[in-house]
Amino acid sequence: MNVSPPQSVARRGNLQRLSFAACHARHCLLDMTTAATTLLALAAISRLLQAVFIGRSSDISERRIQEKQLQVLSEVVSGPARGKILALHLDAALPADIRQAVLGVEAVRREPHFILNLDLDHSHGKRSQKPVKAAALSHGFSCSSYILHVVVWITIQPEPLQWLWLHWKPRNLLLFSMGSSIDNSVLKYEALSSVEKLTLIRHLSAEADRGSDTLGVFTVLPFSSTGVQFLGPWERESFSSWEALFPDRFPSFQGYTFHIASRLDTESFFFLSKKNHWKKIRLGLNIVECLSAKLNFTYTTTKNSPDSKWGAFSNGVWNGVMGMIHRREKNFTINDLVIDINRGRDFDFSTTIYMDGFGVYLRSPDPLPNWMSIAKVFQGSVWLAVLFAFVASTCFTLLQVRRTSSITDAEKCKRNLYDAKFSRNLFFNTGAST
C-alpha cells in the first residue's frame, strides 16, 4: 500500500483550487463580456432612437418655424406694408417648397408685386436677375417711397446686397430671413448704410425667454453708439403701423462732420458775392445751416474743385465737384446742378430746391392795318357762308320775279305771301348754319 507524502497531497490540493479559481474567473469574464456587449448594444439602440426622435422633433420644429415665418410675412404685407408695391428679391438658394410657399402667401398675391431672382453667375462674375431686368424699370420708380423691397434669404452675403444697392438703390428695404437664425451684423454692411428705411426680421433661436417659433424685429442707427437695435418680438399689434416697423434711422447725426464739395462760382447761392456785397441770398448755405442745427452735425466747405469743374463723366471717370463725391473725398454737394442721365445714374438727388428756366424769344409781329380790322372780325369760313347766302338769295329773288311776270294780280298776292314766309325760313336756316 503506497501512501503519498504530505507534500504531494498539498500540491494536488493547490492545483485543484487553482483550477477552480481559473474556471470561476473564466465564467466571470464571460459574464462581464456578455454584460458589456449588452450595454453597448443598449447604448447604440438608445442613441439611434434618440437621433430618430431628435430628427423628427427638429423637422417638426423647423416646419413650425417656417409656418410662423410665412404667417409673419403675411401680417407684414397686409399690415404696415399695406398699399405698397412689393419688389420680392428671392435668394436662389431658397428650396423650391419654401419659394412656392412665399409666393403662395395670400397677402402677397393680393398686393401688386414683381419678383426678382438674384443669383451669382460664377462663370462670368456677374449677377443676374430673372424674370425682370432692372434696366426695364426706371431709377425713379425703383427708389420710390411707394415700393417696399423685400429680400427673402436663407443665408445673408454682402455681395448680393451690394449689387442690390448699386442697381436699385431701394428707399425701403426689409430683410426677411427664412433660416433658423442669422447674424445681426448684416445690418451694418456698408451697402445698406444709405437705405432710408431698413428692418430685419429673423428667428430668435438664440435668445432666452422666447418661444421656439418667435421672430424678432431689428434695425440699426448708423450714427448712434448703440448700433443694432432690437425693436421687440414680432407682434401684429406692436407693429401695426409703418412708422413702428420702419423707425427713423437718422433722427440725429450725433455731431458728425460732413464735408461739402462747393465752389466759389456759386456766389449768391452758397458764398457771398465779391462784386456785390448786398447780394446775400445764399440759399444753399441757409439750407445747410438749418439742417445742421436740427440734425446736429457740422460741416466743412471747399473753395473749388481740383480741376475747377462742376463735374462730367469723361473717359470713364468723374471730374470736378461730382468727382470728389464719387471718389468719396466729400460727402455731398448742394448747388444748382443740371440733372442729366449720367448724374442720375451714379448719384442720388434730393427734392429740387431751385429751378432755372430757359426760353426762346422772337420779335413780336407788326400790328394789322386799320382796313383789316373789319375783315378780321370773323374767320374766313364765316365770310364765305355769308357770301353764299347772299348769292343764293339773289338768285332765288330773280327767279321769283321772272315767274310772277305772267300771272294775275290775285295769284301774285298769294305767291308774295308764300314767298315772304319761304324767304324768312331760308335766311333763318342760313344764319343758323353759319
Secondary structure, DSSP 8 states (H G I E B T S, - for coil): -----HHHHHHHHHHHHHHHHHHHHHHHHHHHHHHHHHHHHHHHHHHHHHHHHHHHHHHHHHHHHHHHHHHHHHHHHHTTTTT-EEEEEEETTS-HHHHHHHHT-HHHHHS-EEEEEEEEETTTTEEEEEES-GGGS-HHHHT-TTEEEEEEESS--HHHHHHHHHHH--SEEEEEE-SS---GGGGG-GGGTT-SEEEEEEE-SSSTTS-TT-EEEEEE-TTSTT-EEEEEE--TTTT-SHHHHS--S-S--TTEEEEB---TT-BTTTB--SS-TT----HHHHHHHHHHHHHTEEEE--SS-TTS----EETTEE-HHHHHHHTTSSSB--S-----HHHHHHS---S------------------TTHHHHTTS-HHHHHHHHHHHHHHHHHHHHHHHHHTTS-HHHHHHHHHHHHHHHHHHHHHHHHH-
